[in-house]
Amino acid sequence: MGEKDFSEDFGKKVFGFLTYVRIGETKEVVLRYSLPEGMTGENYKLLIQKQSGTGVVPAKVIFIDKTGRQSVEEFELSGDREIKF
């Protein structure tokens, strides 16, 4: 994976990176992020923005709360998607 970009834009935390995948191959990318203190799944939204010009990308998001309870969203990313847990 190439250089990673962590920043804030329009009041949102932004994570960006570039990775190369050869034709016919697959690659798994794992991002781990801890919510700020006081934020819970009930008041959190995750926006995943797909790079324009790329094809459909399989995606899986696992949200684990402080009690260890997991919520899983698995989908085909064909455009930007907002997830609420």
C-alpha positions as CSV (number, residue, x, y, z in Angstrom):
1,M,0.0,0.0,0.0
2,G,1.2,3.5,-0.8
3,E,1.3,6.6,1.3
4,K,-1.6,7.0,3.7
5,D,-3.4,10.3,4.1
6,F,-5.2,11.0,7.5
7,S,-6.8,14.5,7.6
8,E,-10.0,16.3,8.4
9,D,-12.2,17.9,5.8
10,F,-15.6,19.6,6.3
11,G,-15.7,18.4,9.9
12,K,-15.1,14.8,8.9
13,K,-12.1,12.5,9.5
14,V,-10.7,11.4,6.2
15,F,-8.6,8.3,5.4
16,G,-7.1,7.9,2.0
17,F,-4.5,5.7,0.4
18,L,-3.5,4.2,-3.0
19,T,-3.0,0.5,-3.5
20,Y,-2.3,-1.4,-6.7
21,V,-4.0,-4.7,-7.6
22,R,-2.9,-6.6,-10.7
23,I,-5.6,-7.8,-13.1
24,G,-7.0,-11.1,-12.0
25,E,-5.8,-10.7,-8.4
26,T,-7.5,-9.6,-5.2
27,K,-6.2,-7.7,-2.2
28,E,-7.6,-7.3,1.3
29,V,-7.3,-3.9,3.0
30,V,-8.0,-3.6,6.7
31,L,-8.5,-0.2,8.4
32,R,-8.9,0.1,12.2
33,Y,-10.3,3.2,13.8
34,S,-11.4,3.9,17.3
35,L,-14.3,6.3,17.8
36,P,-13.7,9.5,19.8
37,E,-14.6,9.4,23.5
38,G,-18.4,9.8,24.0
39,M,-19.3,8.7,20.5
40,T,-21.3,5.5,20.1
41,G,-22.6,3.5,17.2
42,E,-26.0,5.1,17.8
43,N,-24.7,8.5,16.8
44,Y,-22.0,7.5,14.3
45,K,-22.2,7.4,10.5
46,L,-19.5,6.0,8.2
47,L,-19.3,7.4,4.7
48,I,-17.4,5.3,2.2
49,Q,-16.6,7.1,-1.0
50,K,-15.7,5.0,-4.1
51,Q,-13.1,6.3,-6.4
52,S,-14.8,7.4,-9.6
53,G,-13.9,5.4,-12.7
54,T,-13.3,2.2,-10.9
55,G,-15.6,-0.8,-11.0
56,V,-17.7,-2.3,-8.3
57,V,-15.7,-3.2,-5.2
58,P,-16.8,-5.8,-2.6
59,A,-16.7,-4.3,0.9
60,K,-17.2,-5.5,4.4
61,V,-17.5,-3.2,7.5
62,I,-17.4,-4.6,11.0
63,F,-18.3,-2.3,13.9
64,I,-17.4,-3.5,17.3
65,D,-18.8,-1.6,20.3
66,K,-17.1,-1.3,23.7
67,T,-19.1,-4.4,25.0
68,G,-17.7,-6.5,22.1
69,R,-21.0,-6.7,20.2
70,Q,-20.4,-6.8,16.4
71,S,-22.5,-5.4,13.6
72,V,-21.5,-6.4,10.1
73,E,-22.3,-4.8,6.8
74,E,-21.3,-6.6,3.6
75,F,-22.0,-5.2,0.2
76,E,-20.9,-4.4,-3.3
77,L,-19.7,-0.8,-3.4
78,S,-20.8,0.7,-6.7
79,G,-21.0,4.3,-5.5
80,D,-20.7,6.3,-2.3
81,R,-22.4,4.7,0.7
82,E,-23.3,5.8,4.2
83,I,-23.6,3.2,6.9
84,K,-25.4,3.8,10.2
85,F,-24.9,1.2,13.0
